Amino acid sequence: MGVVKEISITQIRGLRIGNAQDEEAMTGVTVLLFDQGARVGVDISGGGPASRETPLASPVTADNPVNAIVLSGGSAFGLAAGDGVMRYLEERGIGYETGCAKVPLVCQSCIYDLGCGRADVRPDAAMGYAACVDAEKNHPADGSVGGGTGATVGKLCGMERSMKSGMGFHAVSLGSLQMAAVVVVNALGDIYDPDSGKKLAGLLTADRQGFSDTCQELYQISSRTDLFNSNTTIGAVVTNGRFSKAEMNKIAAMAGNAYARCIRPVGTMADGDTVYGASTGEVEADINVAGTLAAEVMAQAIRKAVGQTHISPESIS
């Protein structure tokens, strides 16, 4: 098939990405709009997800195309942003035809960012709608924007020893097959470069002058039941490969391997780690190739999410 080449995420046909955020309150919304719908799967490895309509991604439910995936802040309060996305789509005649009305099919997952910025301001329907309007331009930005506005990492010992994170994108082509990843990194654990193994971000020492090791700290407090649980890494991989909903569930699970490569610890009961997988195209491809590629682009997106933030770690302490 050729060599893996990095491309712009805007080259994925049928996908548009938009952001909206409240920079003062440090929370926001990222929306992935699928112009022709997408066959969507999901993998949830964390113990505390805040989600909307995730059963639409189950292989045992009806095989209807999903119109949008929303990644937001606000914890479960942020699920209100999905209402604005539904309104935007309904106004444009997009959704599942029920006979009486078209009902947009929107999946959503949220991070817990209430400890960063203002806890009483969360993504709402207006912000979800604004993210859809921004998607019309399809000029997505990464870093501390959209759903990544309030993202932080290394929070086992509280926010005072955490670091700022954000949202990352990465996309590649392999011959005619394209694969892209979008991720909001809001992890309990530390973040590592997938290639070098170097620690990039995470739990800081008490004086914030260096790194502590979250795993080692966890082992020391293993008898505690009140782990700081304000976490969750959420993301999606999108491909122009033709795959069924069941196959996209497998590809989403393989993409989740990137979380294990880059985040330690990961998938704890204090996280709600989730990966969606969306197929928007008709390119014939091997599921093993696609899943392996999905894990690679997700790993690179995670790396970018902690390397592209534009707010200093000290600003959240």
Phi, psi and omega in degrees: 000340177118201186258144176287126181234138176286137178229171173283141179297339179287352177279350177286110183292142178084003180239130171230140185237134178224154179233151168213146184203160171247103187289331178289314179281345179059062173205161183186186185224139168238132180239136173252112180260134180249108188302322181250013185082166181215148172274119193240136171239173181209151173228123179244113183251347180269165186267355184221059181283146168250113190215162181226129173060025178297334175301340175300336181270358180285138179292349180264000175260172183303143185272066180259142181292137176275139184267335182200152169239132182244132175241117187222168168270192174092001187053212184295336176299326184292349178298342177298336179299330179299332178297321179292324177295318178297319179296317179301314182290319180299320180299337181256013176070029183253129177155180180279126182285116180259353184104322177258332181197159171270126183252110178298140179257112188231119173264147182210145169225150185234149169264161172267108178235019184291343179269003182236110186092228182251129180283342184265004175242120183228160175303136179232187183299323180297320180290323176297319178296317180298323178296323177294319177298319178296328180295340178297329176282329180052050174238068187294141176246148177250181184099216182274066180222165176052222180298344180267004185302320182252018184284140177219164180223164177071054191250016182302324183257019178100167185296333183295344179243014180270176175229153178289140175232205180180214181243143179228151176235151169202142180214146180218165171237149174225095191065231179274351180278132176242147179215132180228154176228142173232131183213140171251116186261109185224059195267150167297322190270190180267155184247133184237147174294128184291340182265311185266340185081002181290138177288130183256327183196162178152206183295127179264162173292168183301328179270002178061026181258354180196182181268142161261170179254114184299320180298315180296320177296321179297319180297329182283338183242029187297343179274352180287147177248000184249045180304142178296110193250027183268065190225185172140125172257124183234143181195181180210146168248140182231131182229152172271005175289149178270110179222149177285170177298320178297318179293326178291332173296319178293317180295322176298319178295320177293323176298327178297343175300334178297326178300317180292328179290326192249342187235128180220125349286169183217156177067026181283173175291348176266007177240161175236037191308128186218140173229125170267153174230129184231132176252121183246356189233194186232016180284126178286130183208156178282135183295327180291320176296313183296317180294321177295319178294323180298319178295324180292313182292326178294319178300317180291326177294321177298316178302316181292329182297329179262353180256351185250004181288149186242019178240132182292148178304328183294338185289346180256358182273000000 
